[in-house]
Amino acid sequence: MVAGCYGGLGVATNNEAEILALEKGQRLCIRGKLFPIIIEGDSQIIINAIMKEDTPNWKLRSHVKIIIDLLKSIPEFRLEHISREANKGADFLANKGVREDIKTEVYLSELGWEELCIILNDDAAPEMINMRIGIG
């Protein structure tokens, strides 16, 4: 994992949170030219919606379209369903987002501060970003 992020969403379902996280992750990869990417998710509903390029859930439909459009600009990716046990890192970040009252926090392993600021420039104001460098 190169980077991870979390933040509060207010009132949202788990599927809305998963699809919004996927969209933010895709944008981070596209802006940072971090390819190829592996998209792993423990929500079969979200994985199926993306693979079918549609969903009966009207709240998710517009997000699925955005995800599909973003995938078109990613030269190489893999999309797969994983077990909940294999998704502990994402669950950890999601739980932090629910508990903490912040907009966005990003964990990095290979990107530097300047690169991240360039990547996130359109997504978040600098004062909304709380940085931590991941070690280990």
N, CA, C and O atoms as CSV, one atom per row, in Angstrom:
chain,resi,resn,atom,element,x,y,z
A,1,MET,N,N,0.842,-1.183,0.000
A,1,MET,CA,C,0.000,0.000,0.000
A,1,MET,C,C,0.881,1.238,0.000
A,1,MET,O,O,1.809,1.353,0.801
A,2,VAL,N,N,0.591,2.145,-0.887
A,2,VAL,CA,C,1.348,3.384,-0.997
A,2,VAL,C,C,0.770,4.455,-0.082
A,2,VAL,O,O,1.516,5.161,0.596
A,3,ALA,N,N,-0.547,4.579,-0.061
A,3,ALA,CA,C,-1.186,5.611,0.756
A,3,ALA,C,C,-2.579,5.153,1.145
A,3,ALA,O,O,-3.191,4.329,0.466
A,4,GLY,N,N,-3.066,5.692,2.235
A,4,GLY,CA,C,-4.428,5.427,2.667
A,4,GLY,C,C,-4.985,6.693,3.268
A,4,GLY,O,O,-4.229,7.535,3.752
A,5,CYS,N,N,-6.299,6.840,3.244
A,5,CYS,CA,C,-6.882,8.037,3.832
A,5,CYS,C,C,-8.204,7.693,4.495
A,5,CYS,O,O,-8.806,6.654,4.224
A,6,TYR,N,N,-8.639,8.584,5.366
A,6,TYR,CA,C,-9.940,8.439,5.997
A,6,TYR,C,C,-10.459,9.809,6.352
A,6,TYR,O,O,-9.701,10.777,6.403
A,7,GLY,N,N,-11.727,9.889,6.594
A,7,GLY,CA,C,-12.331,11.144,7.018
A,7,GLY,C,C,-13.795,10.923,7.329
A,7,GLY,O,O,-14.385,9.924,6.919
A,8,GLY,N,N,-14.367,11.843,8.041
A,8,GLY,CA,C,-15.774,11.746,8.387
A,8,GLY,C,C,-16.670,12.026,7.194
A,8,GLY,O,O,-16.366,12.886,6.368
A,9,LEU,N,N,-17.774,11.300,7.108
A,9,LEU,CA,C,-18.734,11.491,6.020
A,9,LEU,C,C,-20.069,12.025,6.516
A,9,LEU,O,O,-20.935,12.370,5.713
A,10,GLY,N,N,-20.241,12.094,7.809
A,10,GLY,CA,C,-21.562,12.430,8.326
A,10,GLY,C,C,-22.422,11.186,8.270
A,10,GLY,O,O,-21.946,10.091,8.570
A,11,VAL,N,N,-23.677,11.337,7.892
A,11,VAL,CA,C,-24.583,10.202,7.806
A,11,VAL,C,C,-24.422,9.548,6.437
A,11,VAL,O,O,-24.649,10.182,5.407
A,12,ALA,N,N,-24.029,8.279,6.433
A,12,ALA,CA,C,-23.841,7.527,5.183
A,12,ALA,C,C,-23.937,6.042,5.489
A,12,ALA,O,O,-23.652,5.603,6.603
A,13,THR,N,N,-24.339,5.281,4.491
A,13,THR,CA,C,-24.363,3.829,4.646
A,13,THR,C,C,-22.957,3.286,4.434
A,13,THR,O,O,-22.078,3.997,3.949
A,14,ASN,N,N,-22.745,2.016,4.802
A,14,ASN,CA,C,-21.445,1.408,4.575
A,14,ASN,C,C,-21.132,1.336,3.080
A,14,ASN,O,O,-19.976,1.494,2.689
A,15,ASN,N,N,-22.142,1.101,2.239
A,15,ASN,CA,C,-21.898,1.046,0.797
A,15,ASN,C,C,-21.536,2.417,0.233
A,15,ASN,O,O,-20.675,2.523,-0.640
A,16,GLU,N,N,-22.185,3.457,0.726
A,16,GLU,CA,C,-21.820,4.813,0.296
A,16,GLU,C,C,-20.387,5.127,0.714
A,16,GLU,O,O,-19.623,5.694,-0.068
A,17,ALA,N,N,-20.022,4.767,1.926
A,17,ALA,CA,C,-18.662,5.016,2.401
A,17,ALA,C,C,-17.643,4.251,1.558
A,17,ALA,O,O,-16.593,4.794,1.216
A,18,GLU,N,N,-17.943,3.002,1.221
A,18,GLU,CA,C,-17.009,2.197,0.421
A,18,GLU,C,C,-16.819,2.786,-0.964
A,18,GLU,O,O,-15.694,2.867,-1.456
A,19,ILE,N,N,-17.905,3.198,-1.596
A,19,ILE,CA,C,-17.774,3.699,-2.961
A,19,ILE,C,C,-17.105,5.073,-2.987
A,19,ILE,O,O,-16.365,5.381,-3.921
A,20,LEU,N,N,-17.359,5.905,-1.969
A,20,LEU,CA,C,-16.674,7.200,-1.889
A,20,LEU,C,C,-15.179,7.014,-1.622
A,20,LEU,O,O,-14.353,7.751,-2.162
A,21,ALA,N,N,-14.836,6.038,-0.797
A,21,ALA,CA,C,-13.427,5.747,-0.538
A,21,ALA,C,C,-12.738,5.256,-1.815
A,21,ALA,O,O,-11.602,5.635,-2.100
A,22,LEU,N,N,-13.426,4.423,-2.568
A,22,LEU,CA,C,-12.863,3.937,-3.826
A,22,LEU,C,C,-12.627,5.086,-4.794
A,22,LEU,O,O,-11.587,5.147,-5.450
A,23,GLU,N,N,-13.584,5.990,-4.884
A,23,GLU,CA,C,-13.425,7.144,-5.775
A,23,GLU,C,C,-12.221,7.995,-5.360
A,23,GLU,O,O,-11.419,8.388,-6.207
A,24,LYS,N,N,-12.092,8.278,-4.072
A,24,LYS,CA,C,-10.960,9.081,-3.594
A,24,LYS,C,C,-9.638,8.365,-3.861
A,24,LYS,O,O,-8.660,8.990,-4.268
A,25,GLY,N,N,-9.613,7.058,-3.631
A,25,GLY,CA,C,-8.403,6.286,-3.899
A,25,GLY,C,C,-8.023,6.291,-5.367
A,25,GLY,O,O,-6.844,6.395,-5.705
A,26,GLN,N,N,-9.012,6.178,-6.241
A,26,GLN,CA,C,-8.741,6.232,-7.676
A,26,GLN,C,C,-8.156,7.584,-8.069
A,26,GLN,O,O,-7.183,7.657,-8.820
A,27,ARG,N,N,-8.757,8.649,-7.554
A,27,ARG,CA,C,-8.259,9.990,-7.891
A,27,ARG,C,C,-6.818,10.182,-7.409
A,27,ARG,O,O,-6.002,10.791,-8.100
A,28,LEU,N,N,-6.518,9.663,-6.233
A,28,LEU,CA,C,-5.161,9.743,-5.707
A,28,LEU,C,C,-4.192,9.007,-6.630
A,28,LEU,O,O,-3.119,9.526,-6.939
A,29,CYS,N,N,-4.556,7.819,-7.068
A,29,CYS,CA,C,-3.700,7.040,-7.962
A,29,CYS,C,C,-3.530,7.717,-9.316
A,29,CYS,O,O,-2.427,7.739,-9.861
A,30,ILE,N,N,-4.599,8.265,-9.858
A,30,ILE,CA,C,-4.529,8.929,-11.163
A,30,ILE,C,C,-3.642,10.162,-11.091
A,30,ILE,O,O,-2.770,10.350,-11.939
A,31,ARG,N,N,-3.856,11.003,-10.087
A,31,ARG,CA,C,-3.055,12.232,-9.966
A,31,ARG,C,C,-1.591,11.938,-9.683
A,31,ARG,O,O,-0.708,12.668,-10.133
A,32,GLY,N,N,-1.336,10.875,-8.942
A,32,GLY,CA,C,0.038,10.519,-8.625
A,32,GLY,C,C,0.674,9.572,-9.626
A,32,GLY,O,O,1.828,9.173,-9.469
A,33,LYS,N,N,-0.096,9.208,-10.673
A,33,LYS,CA,C,0.376,8.255,-11.689
A,33,LYS,C,C,0.890,6.974,-11.035
A,33,LYS,O,O,1.957,6.467,-11.381
A,34,LEU,N,N,0.119,6.468,-10.096
A,34,LEU,CA,C,0.466,5.269,-9.344
A,34,LEU,C,C,-0.211,4.066,-9.996
A,34,LEU,O,O,-1.310,3.674,-9.602
A,35,PHE,N,N,0.445,3.492,-10.984
A,35,PHE,CA,C,-0.118,2.377,-11.738
A,35,PHE,C,C,0.875,1.226,-11.768
A,35,PHE,O,O,2.076,1.460,-11.640
A,36,PRO,N,N,0.423,0.013,-11.930
A,36,PRO,CA,C,-0.955,-0.447,-11.935
A,36,PRO,C,C,-1.539,-0.400,-10.530
A,36,PRO,O,O,-0.798,-0.302,-9.552
A,37,ILE,N,N,-2.857,-0.468,-10.423
A,37,ILE,CA,C,-3.496,-0.464,-9.111
A,37,ILE,C,C,-4.298,-1.751,-8.916
A,37,ILE,O,O,-4.795,-2.354,-9.867
A,38,ILE,N,N,-4.402,-2.136,-7.675
A,38,ILE,CA,C,-5.209,-3.288,-7.288
A,38,ILE,C,C,-6.341,-2.751,-6.416
A,38,ILE,O,O,-6.098,-2.163,-5.362
A,39,ILE,N,N,-7.563,-2.955,-6.859
A,39,ILE,CA,C,-8.736,-2.516,-6.107
A,39,ILE,C,C,-9.311,-3.749,-5.425
A,39,ILE,O,O,-9.784,-4.678,-6.079
A,40,GLU,N,N,-9.262,-3.738,-4.107
A,40,GLU,CA,C,-9.798,-4.844,-3.326
A,40,GLU,C,C,-10.897,-4.305,-2.428
A,40,GLU,O,O,-10.742,-3.251,-1.811
A,41,GLY,N,N,-11.998,-5.022,-2.356
A,41,GLY,CA,C,-13.086,-4.590,-1.495
A,41,GLY,C,C,-13.811,-5.766,-0.892
A,41,GLY,O,O,-13.927,-6.823,-1.512
A,42,ASP,N,N,-14.301,-5.580,0.323
A,42,ASP,CA,C,-15.039,-6.668,0.974
A,42,ASP,C,C,-16.548,-6.521,0.796
A,42,ASP,O,O,-17.314,-7.310,1.350
A,43,SER,N,N,-16.986,-5.517,0.026
A,43,SER,CA,C,-18.407,-5.343,-0.262
A,43,SER,C,C,-18.712,-5.937,-1.633
A,43,SER,O,O,-18.387,-5.346,-2.662
A,44,GLN,N,N,-19.336,-7.103,-1.637
A,44,GLN,CA,C,-19.688,-7.740,-2.904
A,44,GLN,C,C,-20.660,-6.864,-3.688
A,44,GLN,O,O,-20.651,-6.884,-4.919
A,45,ILE,N,N,-21.497,-6.099,-2.996
A,45,ILE,CA,C,-22.443,-5.197,-3.666
A,45,ILE,C,C,-21.695,-4.175,-4.516
A,45,ILE,O,O,-22.061,-3.941,-5.667
A,46,ILE,N,N,-20.651,-3.567,-3.958
A,46,ILE,CA,C,-19.881,-2.553,-4.684
A,46,ILE,C,C,-19.095,-3.187,-5.821
A,46,ILE,O,O,-19.095,-2.664,-6.935
A,47,ILE,N,N,-18.426,-4.304,-5.562
A,47,ILE,CA,C,-17.646,-4.983,-6.608
A,47,ILE,C,C,-18.564,-5.373,-7.772
A,47,ILE,O,O,-18.220,-5.145,-8.932
A,48,ASN,N,N,-19.731,-5.959,-7.469
A,48,ASN,CA,C,-20.678,-6.348,-8.526
A,48,ASN,C,C,-21.162,-5.135,-9.311
A,48,ASN,O,O,-21.258,-5.189,-10.537
A,49,ALA,N,N,-21.466,-4.046,-8.619
A,49,ALA,CA,C,-21.948,-2.836,-9.292
A,49,ALA,C,C,-20.915,-2.311,-10.276
A,49,ALA,O,O,-21.266,-1.877,-11.373
A,50,ILE,N,N,-19.656,-2.345,-9.895
A,50,ILE,CA,C,-18.600,-1.847,-10.773
A,50,ILE,C,C,-18.402,-2.804,-11.951
A,50,ILE,O,O,-18.248,-2.362,-13.090
A,51,MET,N,N,-18.406,-4.098,-11.682
A,51,MET,CA,C,-18.217,-5.064,-12.761
A,51,MET,C,C,-19.381,-5.033,-13.761
A,51,MET,O,O,-19.173,-5.204,-14.963
A,52,LYS,N,N,-20.601,-4.817,-13.264
A,52,LYS,CA,C,-21.771,-4.750,-14.139
A,52,LYS,C,C,-21.988,-3.352,-14.708
A,52,LYS,O,O,-22.810,-3.159,-15.603
A,53,GLU,N,N,-21.241,-2.372,-14.179
A,53,GLU,CA,C,-21.341,-0.964,-14.557
A,53,GLU,C,C,-22.736,-0.400,-14.295
A,53,GLU,O,O,-23.194,0.495,-15.006
A,54,ASP,N,N,-23.402,-0.925,-13.279
A,54,ASP,CA,C,-24.721,-0.430,-12.902
A,54,ASP,C,C,-25.103,-1.029,-11.548
A,54,ASP,O,O,-24.506,-2.003,-11.090
A,55,THR,N,N,-26.095,-0.434,-10.933
A,55,THR,CA,C,-26.613,-0.940,-9.663
A,55,THR,C,C,-28.083,-0.557,-9.538
A,55,THR,O,O,-28.486,0.512,-9.999
A,56,PRO,N,N,-28.886,-1.415,-8.921
A,56,PRO,CA,C,-30.272,-1.025,-8.682
A,56,PRO,C,C,-30.405,0.026,-7.577
A,56,PRO,O,O,-31.464,0.635,-7.427
A,57,ASN,N,N,-29.336,0.240,-6.802
A,57,ASN,CA,C,-29.358,1.211,-5.707
A,57,ASN,C,C,-29.190,2.619,-6.285
A,57,ASN,O,O,-28.103,2.990,-6.729
A,58,TRP,N,N,-30.272,3.394,-6.276
A,58,TRP,CA,C,-30.230,4.725,-6.888
A,58,TRP,C,C,-29.245,5.651,-6.199
A,58,TRP,O,O,-28.712,6.554,-6.844
A,59,LYS,N,N,-28.982,5.462,-4.907
A,59,LYS,CA,C,-28.030,6.325,-4.195
A,59,LYS,C,C,-26.599,6.079,-4.663
A,59,LYS,O,O,-25.760,6.976,-4.584
A,60,LEU,N,N,-26.320,4.893,-5.141
A,60,LEU,CA,C,-24.969,4.546,-5.575
A,60,LEU,C,C,-24.753,4.707,-7.082
A,60,LEU,O,O,-23.613,4.753,-7.544
A,61,ARG,N,N,-25.833,4.792,-7.839
A,61,ARG,CA,C,-25.734,4.754,-9.304
A,61,ARG,C,C,-24.799,5.831,-9.870
A,61,ARG,O,O,-23.961,5.531,-10.721
A,62,SER,N,N,-24.931,7.072,-9.410
A,62,SER,CA,C,-24.072,8.138,-9.950
A,62,SER,C,C,-22.613,7.909,-9.571
A,62,SER,O,O,-21.711,8.237,-10.342
A,63,HIS,N,N,-22.378,7.348,-8.391
A,63,HIS,CA,C,-20.996,7.057,-7.975
A,63,HIS,C,C,-20.399,5.925,-8.805
A,63,HIS,O,O,-19.215,5.954,-9.139
A,64,VAL,N,N,-21.211,4.936,-9.134
A,64,VAL,CA,C,-20.729,3.834,-9.976
A,64,VAL,C,C,-20.290,4.388,-11.327
A,64,VAL,O,O,-19.255,3.984,-11.857
A,65,LYS,N,N,-21.068,5.308,-11.885
A,65,LYS,CA,C,-20.698,5.910,-13.169
A,65,LYS,C,C,-19.365,6.649,-13.059
A,65,LYS,O,O,-18.525,6.549,-13.953
A,66,ILE,N,N,-19.171,7.384,-11.976
A,66,ILE,CA,C,-17.894,8.098,-11.776
A,66,ILE,C,C,-16.743,7.103,-11.685
A,66,ILE,O,O,-15.691,7.311,-12.290
A,67,ILE,N,N,-16.940,6.020,-10.930
A,67,ILE,CA,C,-15.903,4.996,-10.772
A,67,ILE,C,C,-15.534,4.416,-12.134
A,67,ILE,O,O,-14.352,4.271,-12.447
A,68,ILE,N,N,-16.537,4.085,-12.942
A,68,ILE,CA,C,-16.300,3.515,-14.268
A,68,ILE,C,C,-15.536,4.509,-15.139
A,68,ILE,O,O,-14.589,4.126,-15.828
A,69,ASP,N,N,-15.937,5.781,-15.116
A,69,ASP,CA,C,-15.229,6.801,-15.893
A,69,ASP,C,C,-13.780,6.941,-15.438
A,69,ASP,O,O,-12.882,7.090,-16.267
A,70,LEU,N,N,-13.547,6.895,-14.131
A,70,LEU,CA,C,-12.181,6.987,-13.624
A,70,LEU,C,C,-11.362,5.769,-14.038
A,70,LEU,O,O,-10.182,5.904,-14.360
A,71,LEU,N,N,-11.961,4.594,-14.034
A,71,LEU,CA,C,-11.242,3.377,-14.437
A,71,LEU,C,C,-10.753,3.465,-15.880
A,71,LEU,O,O,-9.731,2.875,-16.230
A,72,LYS,N,N,-11.478,4.197,-16.711
A,72,LYS,CA,C,-11.073,4.353,-18.116
A,72,LYS,C,C,-9.762,5.110,-18.261
A,72,LYS,O,O,-9.081,4.979,-19.278
A,73,SER,N,N,-9.401,5.895,-17.262
A,73,SER,CA,C,-8.144,6.642,-17.331
A,73,SER,C,C,-7.004,5.944,-16.580
A,73,SER,O,O,-5.912,6.496,-16.446
A,74,ILE,N,N,-7.265,4.743,-16.099
A,74,ILE,CA,C,-6.236,3.966,-15.408
A,74,ILE,C,C,-5.734,2.897,-16.368
A,74,ILE,O,O,-6.497,2.020,-16.773
A,75,PRO,N,N,-4.443,2.962,-16.740
A,75,PRO,CA,C,-3.946,2.048,-17.763
A,75,PRO,C,C,-3.985,0.568,-17.375
A,75,PRO,O,O,-4.174,-0.291,-18.236
A,76,GLU,N,N,-3.812,0.270,-16.113
A,76,GLU,CA,C,-3.822,-1.130,-15.702
A,76,GLU,C,C,-4.342,-1.225,-14.270
A,76,GLU,O,O,-3.843,-0.551,-13.368
A,77,PHE,N,N,-5.354,-2.073,-14.076
A,77,PHE,CA,C,-5.911,-2.265,-12.741
A,77,PHE,C,C,-6.477,-3.668,-12.619
A,77,PHE,O,O,-6.739,-4.350,-13.610
A,78,ARG,N,N,-6.654,-4.071,-11.383
A,78,ARG,CA,C,-7.304,-5.340,-11.078
A,78,ARG,C,C,-8.358,-5.059,-10.015
A,78,ARG,O,O,-8.099,-4.330,-9.057
A,79,LEU,N,N,-9.532,-5.630,-10.181
A,79,LEU,CA,C,-10.641,-5.446,-9.262
A,79,LEU,C,C,-11.032,-6.806,-8.712
A,79,LEU,O,O,-11.320,-7.730,-9.473
A,80,GLU,N,N,-11.042,-6.929,-7.385
A,80,GLU,CA,C,-11.406,-8.226,-6.820
A,80,GLU,C,C,-12.064,-8.095,-5.460
A,80,GLU,O,O,-11.794,-7.168,-4.696
A,81,HIS,N,N,-12.936,-9.050,-5.182
A,81,HIS,CA,C,-13.583,-9.149,-3.884
A,81,HIS,C,C,-12.658,-9.910,-2.948
A,81,HIS,O,O,-12.081,-10.931,-3.320
A,82,ILE,N,N,-12.524,-9.399,-1.721
A,82,ILE,CA,C,-11.707,-10.074,-0.715
A,82,ILE,C,C,-12.552,-10.265,0.544
A,82,ILE,O,O,-13.588,-9.625,0.720
A,83,SER,N,N,-12.092,-11.147,1.399
A,83,SER,CA,C,-12.823,-11.385,2.642
A,83,SER,C,C,-12.662,-10.204,3.588
A,83,SER,O,O,-11.731,-9.410,3.455
A,84,ARG,N,N,-13.557,-10.100,4.520
A,84,ARG,CA,C,-13.485,-9.025,5.510
A,84,ARG,C,C,-12.185,-9.127,6.307
A,84,ARG,O,O,-11.583,-8.112,6.658
A,85,GLU,N,N,-11.760,-10.353,6.588
A,85,GLU,CA,C,-10.516,-10.556,7.353
A,85,GLU,C,C,-9.307,-10.026,6.593
A,85,GLU,O,O,-8.338,-9.577,7.205
A,86,ALA,N,N,-9.356,-10.074,5.272
A,86,ALA,CA,C,-8.234,-9.593,4.459
A,86,ALA,C,C,-8.273,-8.083,4.264
A,86,ALA,O,O,-7.369,-7.510,3.655
A,87,ASN,N,N,-9.304,-7.444,4.773
A,87,ASN,CA,C,-9.484,-6.009,4.563
A,87,ASN,C,C,-9.324,-5.217,5.860
A,87,ASN,O,O,-9.942,-4.165,6.027
A,88,LYS,N,N,-8.507,-5.715,6.768
A,88,LYS,CA,C,-8.369,-5.088,8.088
A,88,LYS,C,C,-7.797,-3.673,8.023
A,88,LYS,O,O,-8.174,-2.817,8.823
A,89,GLY,N,N,-6.891,-3.421,7.078
A,89,GLY,CA,C,-6.325,-2.077,6.952
A,89,GLY,C,C,-7.385,-1.057,6.600
A,89,GLY,O,O,-7.431,0.024,7.187
A,90,ALA,N,N,-8.243,-1.392,5.640
A,90,ALA,CA,C,-9.317,-0.479,5.246
A,90,ALA,C,C,-10.333,-0.320,6.377
A,90,ALA,O,O,-10.833,0.778,6.618
A,91,ASP,N,N,-10.632,-1.406,7.061
A,91,ASP,CA,C,-11.563,-1.323,8.189
A,91,ASP,C,C,-11.010,-0.439,9.304
A,91,ASP,O,O,-11.752,0.321,9.927
A,92,PHE,N,N,-9.703,-0.540,9.552
A,92,PHE,CA,C,-9.056,0.303,10.563
A,92,PHE,C,C,-9.241,1.781,10.214
A,92,PHE,O,O,-9.636,2.581,11.062
A,93,LEU,N,N,-8.952,2.138,8.951
A,93,LEU,CA,C,-9.088,3.529,8.522
A,93,LEU,C,C,-10.550,3.975,8.561
A,93,LEU,O,O,-10.843,5.103,8.958
A,94,ALA,N,N,-11.471,3.093,8.149
A,94,ALA,CA,C,-12.901,3.439,8.185
A,94,ALA,C,C,-13.360,3.704,9.611
A,94,ALA,O,O,-14.101,4.656,9.855
A,95,ASN,N,N,-12.932,2.880,10.546
A,95,ASN,CA,C,-13.324,3.074,11.945
A,95,ASN,C,C,-12.752,4.364,12.515
A,95,ASN,O,O,-13.412,5.034,13.308
A,96,LYS,N,N,-11.524,4.722,12.118
A,96,LYS,CA,C,-10.945,5.991,12.558
A,96,LYS,C,C,-11.769,7.158,12.006
A,96,LYS,O,O,-11.998,8.148,12.701
A,97,GLY,N,N,-12.207,7.034,10.762
A,97,GLY,CA,C,-13.013,8.087,10.152
A,97,GLY,C,C,-14.329,8.292,10.871
A,97,GLY,O,O,-14.816,9.418,10.980
A,98,VAL,N,N,-14.905,7.210,11.361
A,98,VAL,CA,C,-16.171,7.296,12.097
A,98,VAL,C,C,-15.956,7.932,13.463
A,98,VAL,O,O,-16.782,8.725,13.915
A,99,ARG,N,N,-14.854,7.593,14.122
A,99,ARG,CA,C,-14.596,8.059,15.497
A,99,ARG,C,C,-14.077,9.487,15.582
A,99,ARG,O,O,-14.396,10.199,16.535
A,100,GLU,N,N,-13.281,9.921,14.602
A,100,GLU,CA,C,-12.591,11.207,14.724
A,100,GLU,C,C,-13.280,12.291,13.913
A,100,GLU,O,O,-13.805,12.032,12.830
A,101,ASP,N,N,-13.273,13.495,14.440
A,101,ASP,CA,C,-13.930,14.629,13.811
A,101,ASP,C,C,-12.933,15.417,12.972
A,101,ASP,O,O,-12.548,16.529,13.334
A,102,ILE,N,N,-12.513,14.832,11.842
A,102,ILE,CA,C,-11.613,15.528,10.922
A,102,ILE,C,C,-12.125,15.316,9.510
A,102,ILE,O,O,-12.936,14.426,9.257
A,103,LYS,N,N,-11.646,16.141,8.596
A,103,LYS,CA,C,-12.093,16.032,7.206
A,103,LYS,C,C,-11.321,14.953,6.457
A,103,LYS,O,O,-11.934,14.048,5.891
A,104,THR,N,N,-10.005,15.025,6.438
A,104,THR,CA,C,-9.200,14.066,5.690
A,104,THR,C,C,-7.880,13.842,6.400
A,104,THR,O,O,-7.240,14.797,6.842
A,105,GLU,N,N,-7.477,12.616,6.510
A,105,GLU,CA,C,-6.148,12.280,7.014
A,105,GLU,C,C,-5.557,11.270,6.061
A,105,GLU,O,O,-6.245,10.347,5.626
A,106,VAL,N,N,-4.289,11.432,5.732
A,106,VAL,CA,C,-3.645,10.586,4.740
A,106,VAL,C,C,-2.417,9.923,5.341
A,106,VAL,O,O,-1.611,10.575,6.005
A,107,TYR,N,N,-2.278,8.638,5.107
A,107,TYR,CA,C,-1.096,7.886,5.503
A,107,TYR,C,C,-0.275,7.613,4.253
A,107,TYR,O,O,-0.820,7.215,3.223
A,108,LEU,N,N,1.013,7.823,4.340
A,108,LEU,CA,C,1.893,7.622,3.185
A,108,LEU,C,C,2.987,6.621,3.501
A,108,LEU,O,O,3.397,6.474,4.652
A,109,SER,N,N,3.452,5.937,2.475
A,109,SER,CA,C,4.641,5.120,2.655
A,109,SER,C,C,5.707,5.489,1.640
A,109,SER,O,O,6.895,5.459,1.960
A,110,GLU,N,N,5.306,5.840,0.414
A,110,GLU,CA,C,6.298,6.137,-0.614
A,110,GLU,C,C,6.216,7.558,-1.155
A,110,GLU,O,O,7.177,8.023,-1.768
A,111,LEU,N,N,5.127,8.253,-0.959
A,111,LEU,CA,C,4.998,9.619,-1.456
A,111,LEU,C,C,5.538,10.605,-0.432
A,111,LEU,O,O,5.474,10.365,0.773
A,112,GLY,N,N,6.062,11.698,-0.918
A,112,GLY,CA,C,6.521,12.757,-0.028
A,112,GLY,C,C,5.455,13.829,0.126
A,112,GLY,O,O,4.443,13.828,-0.575
A,113,TRP,N,N,5.699,14.737,1.051
A,113,TRP,CA,C,4.758,15.810,1.350
A,113,TRP,C,C,4.431,16.650,0.126
A,113,TRP,O,O,3.258,16.914,-0.139
A,114,GLU,N,N,5.456,17.082,-0.636
A,114,GLU,CA,C,5.218,17.936,-1.798
A,114,GLU,C,C,4.388,17.218,-2.853
A,114,GLU,O,O,3.472,17.803,-3.431
A,115,GLU,N,N,4.709,15.945,-3.105
A,115,GLU,CA,C,3.945,15.165,-4.086
A,115,GLU,C,C,2.488,15.043,-3.659
A,115,GLU,O,O,1.584,15.186,-4.482
A,116,LEU,N,N,2.258,14.780,-2.385
A,116,LEU,CA,C,0.892,14.607,-1.909
A,116,LEU,C,C,0.102,15.903,-2.034
A,116,LEU,O,O,-1.065,15.879,-2.425
A,117,CYS,N,N,0.722,17.031,-1.709
A,117,CYS,CA,C,0.031,18.314,-1.827
A,117,CYS,C,C,-0.390,18.568,-3.272
A,117,CYS,O,O,-1.480,19.084,-3.520
A,118,ILE,N,N,0.460,18.211,-4.217
A,118,ILE,CA,C,0.115,18.374,-5.634
A,118,ILE,C,C,-1.054,17.462,-5.986
A,118,ILE,O,O,-1.991,17.890,-6.660
A,119,ILE,N,N,-1.008,16.219,-5.543
A,119,ILE,CA,C,-2.051,15.243,-5.856
A,119,ILE,C,C,-3.384,15.656,-5.262
A,119,ILE,O,O,-4.410,15.563,-5.936
A,120,LEU,N,N,-3.395,16.111,-4.014
A,120,LEU,CA,C,-4.641,16.436,-3.322
A,120,LEU,C,C,-5.110,17.866,-3.533
A,120,LEU,O,O,-6.155,18.251,-3.007
A,121,ASN,N,N,-4.374,18.650,-4.278
A,121,ASN,CA,C,-4.669,20.069,-4.427
A,121,ASN,C,C,-6.132,20.333,-4.779
A,121,ASN,O,O,-6.740,21.240,-4.211
A,122,ASP,N,N,-6.698,19.578,-5.682
A,122,ASP,CA,C,-8.082,19.822,-6.086
A,122,ASP,C,C,-9.089,19.204,-5.132
A,122,ASP,O,O,-10.263,19.575,-5.158
A,123,ASP,N,N,-8.659,18.267,-4.285
A,123,ASP,CA,C,-9.597,17.529,-3.440
A,123,ASP,C,C,-9.756,18.087,-2.039
A,123,ASP,O,O,-10.812,17.918,-1.430
A,124,ALA,N,N,-8.738,18.745,-1.514
A,124,ALA,CA,C,-8.818,19.194,-0.126
A,124,ALA,C,C,-7.933,20.410,0.082
A,124,ALA,O,O,-6.835,20.499,-0.469
A,125,ALA,N,N,-8.413,21.323,0.866
A,125,ALA,CA,C,-7.607,22.480,1.226
A,125,ALA,C,C,-6.490,22.027,2.157
A,125,ALA,O,O,-6.710,21.131,2.972
A,126,PRO,N,N,-5.290,22.619,2.065
A,126,PRO,CA,C,-4.169,22.184,2.902
A,126,PRO,C,C,-4.472,22.170,4.388
A,126,PRO,O,O,-3.963,21.313,5.110
A,127,GLU,N,N,-5.293,23.103,4.863
A,127,GLU,CA,C,-5.596,23.128,6.291
A,127,GLU,C,C,-6.491,21.962,6.708
A,127,GLU,O,O,-6.656,21.718,7.904
A,128,MET,N,N,-7.070,21.240,5.751
A,128,MET,CA,C,-7.928,20.111,6.068
A,128,MET,C,C,-7.140,18.797,6.089
A,128,MET,O,O,-7.696,17.749,6.417
A,129,ILE,N,N,-5.855,18.847,5.744
A,129,ILE,CA,C,-5.064,17.622,5.647
A,129,ILE,C,C,-4.216,17.473,6.897
A,129,ILE,O,O,-3.483,18.394,7.257
A,130,ASN,N,N,-4.301,16.348,7.554
A,130,ASN,CA,C,-3.485,16.032,8.712
A,130,ASN,C,C,-2.597,14.847,8.290
A,130,ASN,O,O,-3.096,13.736,8.116
A,131,MET,N,N,-1.308,15.078,8.129
A,131,MET,CA,C,-0.408,14.080,7.555
A,131,MET,C,C,0.234,13.195,8.633
A,131,MET,O,O,0.576,13.663,9.720
A,132,ARG,N,N,0.384,11.946,8.314
A,132,ARG,CA,C,1.198,11.018,9.102
A,132,ARG,C,C,1.961,10.136,8.140
A,132,ARG,O,O,1.382,9.588,7.201
A,133,ILE,N,N,3.230,9.998,8.361
A,133,ILE,CA,C,4.037,9.116,7.528
A,133,ILE,C,C,3.965,7.724,8.113
A,133,ILE,O,O,4.242,7.520,9.295
A,134,GLY,N,N,3.589,6.763,7.278
A,134,GLY,CA,C,3.486,5.375,7.746
A,134,GLY,C,C,4.854,4.719,7.781
A,134,GLY,O,O,5.628,4.846,6.833
A,135,ILE,N,N,5.155,4.029,8.851
A,135,ILE,CA,C,6.416,3.303,8.989
A,135,ILE,C,C,6.069,1.860,9.306
A,135,ILE,O,O,5.248,1.574,10.178
A,136,GLY,N,N,6.708,0.964,8.583
A,136,GLY,CA,C,6.498,-0.459,8.875
A,136,GLY,C,C,5.682,-1.158,7.859
A,136,GLY,O,O,5.431,-2.356,7.985
